[in-house]
Amino acid sequence: MFRLIPPPLHRALLVQAHRLRVVWWRLRKPLLIGCRVLAFDEAGRVLLVRHSYGSGRWMLPGGGVARGEAPLVAACRELAEETRCALLDPREIAVIEEPLAGATSRVHVITGQAVGVPQGDGREIVEARFFAPEAMPPDLARQLQTNLAGWIRTATAG
């Protein structure tokens, strides 16, 4: 159904929907459950995405975990939806809680190997590509600036 909406209009609607969602979170202060995917290619590079809404900063692919859905399943689903890549050998390496627009977000960090060529949909995801761990873009999401190096060490250890 959403594919019938022209991409530029869809992106504009996503921006508005995100603004409404942030207002709702500020009012209700729910506990949000989500996942982020630390996916590596065969060369050890990290897959990052930029959304058409929000800060526009580079971040790990991911999203919400549906009620009753396992975080590993959600991570594989979100990675496929956002980048068209599959995730081999997913495993959880961290669970963090962070403030998000007045709400609390409990995020499961899942790692594994990405299979496929990342491709944003031009609607929600405007860019998706791999970066070497030592050559990350300067405009990383704040949480990544703090945690990414440690998550990479944990994911690649042993």
N, C-alpha and C positions, 0 to 999 in steps of 0.2 A: 504494500500500500504506500509506504513512505517513498519508495523508489519512483512513484509517479510524480512526486514533487520535484521540480527542477533543483539541482544541487545548490545554486546560490540562495534560493528561497528557503530550502531545507536548512542550510547553515544559519541563516538569519533566525529561523524559528528555534533552532537549537540554542542560540544565544539567549533568546527570550525565555525559553523553557528553563535554562540553567539559572537565570536570574530569579525566576519564580521559585525554583527548588531551593535556592539559597535563602530566600525570605522564609519559606516554610521551615527550613532547618533552624533558622534563628528563632522562630516562634515556638516550635515544638521541642527543640533540643533532643532529637532522637539519638539512639545508639545506631550508627550505621555500620554495616558489616561489608567489607570489600576485600578485594585482592589486587595485588600488583604482580606483574610477571617480569622477572629478571631472566630474559631469554638471551642465550648466546648463540652465535653462529659457529661454524666449524673452526673459524679463525680466532675464536674467543672474544669477538666483538659483541657489544651489548645493544639490544634493540630498544630504541626510544621512539616515542610518538609525540606529535603536537596536535592538540584538539582544536576544533574550530571555535570553541567557546572557552571560557575561563581565562587563565593567565596567558595562554599562548606559549608557555614555556615547555621545553622538552621534558618528558616524564616517561616512566615505565608504562606499558600498556596495562590495562586492568579496568576494573569496574565493580559493580555491586555483586554481592553473593545473594542469590535468591533464598527465600525462606525454605529451609530443608535441603538446600544444595550444599554439597561439600566444597570447601575452598579450592581443592585441587581441580574439581570438575569445573567450577566457575572460572578458574584461571585459564584452563584450556579453551573454554567457550569464549571468554573475553578476548584472548589472543587471536583466535580464529576470526571473530567478528571485526576486530579493529585492524588486523594486519593481514589476514588471509593466510597466516602461518599456523602450523601445528606445533605442539609442544611435546617433545620426547622426554621420557623419564622425569615427570614433574615431581618435585618434593618441596615441602615447606621449610624455609630457613629462618623465618622470623614472624612474629606477630607484634605489631606496634599499635599504640593508641595515639591519635593526634586530634587536635581540635580542627573542626571543619565548619566554618560559618556558624558558630554557636553550638553545633552538634559535636558529638564524639564519634570519631571514625576508628573502628577496629579493623586494621588492615593485615591480611595474611600475605606475606611475601613468598611467592612461589618461584622456583627456579627450574630450569631445564634447557634443553637444546631446541632452538627454533628450526623448523623445517619449512622451506619455501622461501619465496622472494617477498619481502614485506611490501605491502601496497595499501596506502590509505584509501578510504572510500570516497574522498573528496567532499564528504558531508560532515561526519563527526570527526574523522581523522584527516587532517590536511597534509600530513607528512609522516612517514615511517621509514626509519633507516637505522643501520648498524653504525656504532661508533666504537673505536678502540678504547679500552679503559683509560689509557693515558692521554686520550685526545677527545674528551667529552666537550660538547658545546658549552659556551659560557652561560647561556640562558637556561640552565637546569632548574627544575622546580626546587623550591627551598628544601623540602624534605629529602630530596635526592642529594643535594649539596652536602647535607649532614650525614646521610647514611649509606650512600652508594658504595663507597670504597670498602666499608666493612661488610656489606652484603656480598660484594664481589669476592672478597677474601673467604667468607664463609661458604659461598657457592662453589668455589674452585679448590677448596681445601680437600686434601686426602683423596 
